[in-house]
């Protein structure tokens, strides 16, 4: 059983080590809290790691120590769905940077308050950059905003990972309130219409022209927003592999799941397997690695008995 509020980091000679990553909005931390981090890491032989999401991970921990560590930090375990808003990365903006055009800290902290840990079809990352230097890497975020002299430019569909994708520019020159409003429309549209896929994959599937048209129609109150054309899979229908898309393997409806089955294919062809995968500790079903990772490899990474997992999955698929 995965310790509450922890992630499995490594398995070495059969021994598992874990990490915890308390939430730090915008990467801001008070000195007394930082001192707690150092005390806990020292006491439990952990290592402090500054993450790309502006947080401080404590890694190299034992499962039996996790609960006590959260108590000593005086924090609630950082819980959330695997497929949720993972981070809102914020640059210094006009508050601390001479190049800042807009107040990225104000906007970023508001986005963090509204969306962090909210469940999504897949993982989602946001970036808020106060100027076109884009220090928050906004063009490789699912939703990114960049400040200019005219206001905020909003980008959608960026990601890094095994299939990197630069974001598409959705709309430009917005004020603070309108930026929050259009992001809310984007999030709701994505939640309503997407499969287990990143925003960029969703856009590539339905087309950026449609995505932009539907978002801006609601934003400008000019038309009703139509549903994205995501038809449910019919019996016997084959999935056409798409490079960098949701599926890259050869699994089709009616096939039994095997060690070589690709994670993304399994959840696309047999969505009823998602609860089973989560029960076994495979929560990151929207992770870019899932687009090409075989079940055997994923089970090895998570320290799961692949044969037991396959048996449970096929029971759901074949109703054995």
PyMOL commands that set and color helices and strands:
alter all, ss='L'
color gray80, all
select helices_A, chain A and resi 25-27+31-43+63-73+93-96+104-115+138-140+161-163+176-193+199-206+208-219+263-269+271-279+288-291+295-302+306-318
alter helices_A, ss='H'
color red, helices_A
select strands_A, chain A and resi 7-12+15-20+47-50+56-61+85-90+124-129+143-148+151-156+168-174
alter strands_A, ss='S'
color yellow, strands_A
deselect
rebuild
show_as cartoon
